[in-house]
């Protein structure tokens, strides 16, 4: 039917809570790019890359969802529109990785690594911003294991990362 609504498009942004200024600037730019394309941004809802990406999305009227590790809605950064308190601690990483249609990684430590692995297991397009450090840089262009034939798509810019997600999801 022509009256059927389009499925809601979402991209999960993952990355370090304690990333450097360059990674945070990249995250903010990524949030802007996601919002400009009319896609909802999903993240872990806290500080660092998550906050910077949400701030960028809000500059362009984007919708942001934060899947929080605690039960406290107020622990979300101020740029999160919809706070979902999971009470799951690090287990909420599973939800962050599974909620987005694609997952884009910036920098990151062990939490980001877990989200990247979950995205991989879930057959989600997984894109890593190569120059941002952490696990994103280490795995950009790599094949995590032999269960899938593709690689962690490397991207040099936020625009390229979102374009890869659109291409891989057939959203172009």
N, C-alpha and C positions, 0 to 999 in steps of 0.2 A: 504493500500500500504506500502511496505517496505521502500519506499523513503520518507515517511512522516517524517518531523522533529519532535523530541520529544518536547512536550510543555516545555517552559522555566520554570524552577523551581525557586521559590523565597520564602524566609523566612523573615518575618518582625521581627526586633528586636526593642523592646520598653523598655524604662526605663528613669530614672531620669537624667536631665541635670546637677543636682548638687549632684550626688551620691558619696558615700565614696570610698576610694581607693580600698577596697576589691571588691566592686561591679564593679568598673572600670576594675580591673584585670580580673574578671570573664567575663565581656563584651568583652574584647580584646580576651580572650581565645575562647569565643563563636564565634566571627568573624572568627578566625582562623579555627575553626571546620567547620563552614558553607562553607568557601572557599575550604577547603580540600575535601569536598564532592561535589564540583562543582555546588553549589547553589548560586544564586545571593542574596545578603543581601540588604534588604530594611529598611529604618529607616526615622526618621524625619530630618536627615541631620545636626543637630546642635552639641552641645558639650555634655560632660558627657558620658553616656552609648552609645549614638549614635556615637560619635567620637571614643571611645575606640573600639567598635565593628568594625567600618569601618577600623581602623588602623590594627586590627587583620586580617581582611579579606585581606587587601592589602599585608600583609606579605606572603601570599600564593597565590598571583595573582588573588584574587577574584574580582568580579564586585560588586560595591556598588551604590545604588540609594538613594538619599536624597530628600524626599518630604518636601519642605521648607514652613514654615508658611508665609513668606514674599514674595514680588515680586523681591527680590534681590538675583540673582544667587550666588553672591559673599558671601552671609551669610553662605553658606555651610562650614562644616569643610573640611580641606584640603585632607581628605581621601575619599571624595565622588567623584565617577567617573561621575555620571549623576545627575546634580542638576535640580530639577523641582520646580521652584518658583510658588507656588499656590496662594499666596495672600489671603489665607483663614484663617490665624491665627490658633486658636485651632481646627477649623473645618477640618484642614488637617489631624487630628488624624484619622478621618474616612477613608481617603485614605490610610494612613499607615497601618491600621488594615485590610483593605479589599484587599490590593495589594498582600500581602504574601499568599502563600498557607497554611502556618501555622504561628502562632505568638508566639514569645518567650519573656517573660517579665523578666526584672532584676530590682530590687528595685522599685523606682518610686513613684510619688505623684499623684495628681489629673489627670494630662494629661495621665499618664500611666493607671490609673483606667478607664478613658474614652475609651482608646484603647482596654483594656481588655474586657470591656462591648461590644464594637462594634464587636470584634472578636467572642465573645460568641454568640451575636445575628446573626452573619453571619455563624454560624456553622463551624468555622475554628478550627482546633486543637489549643488549647491554653495551653502553657506550661509555668510554672513559676519556676525560679531558687530560691528554698526555702530559702537558707541561705543569701540572698542578701539584706534583709530589705524591707521596703516600702510595697506597695501593692502586689508585687510579693510574698513576704513571707506570708503576711496575707491571700492571696487567694490560695496559693499552696495546692492542695489536697481538696479544697472546691468545693461545687456545688453552682454556682452563683444563680440559681433559678430553678424552676421545668420545664422549657421549654425544657431542655435537660437532658438526663439521665447520661451523663458523668460528670467528674469533671475537674477542672483546673489541668492538669497533673503536679504533683510535680517532679522536677528534682534536684538532688544534684550537678551535674556537667554539664558543657557545652556539653560534649560528650553525656551524658544521654539525655539532652534536645533535641539535634539534632536527636538522635536515636529514641526518642519518636515521633518526627515530621515525620521522615521517615516511622516508623511503621504505624502511624495513616493515612498517605497519601498513603500507599501502595507502597512506593518507594524502599523498600528493595529488 
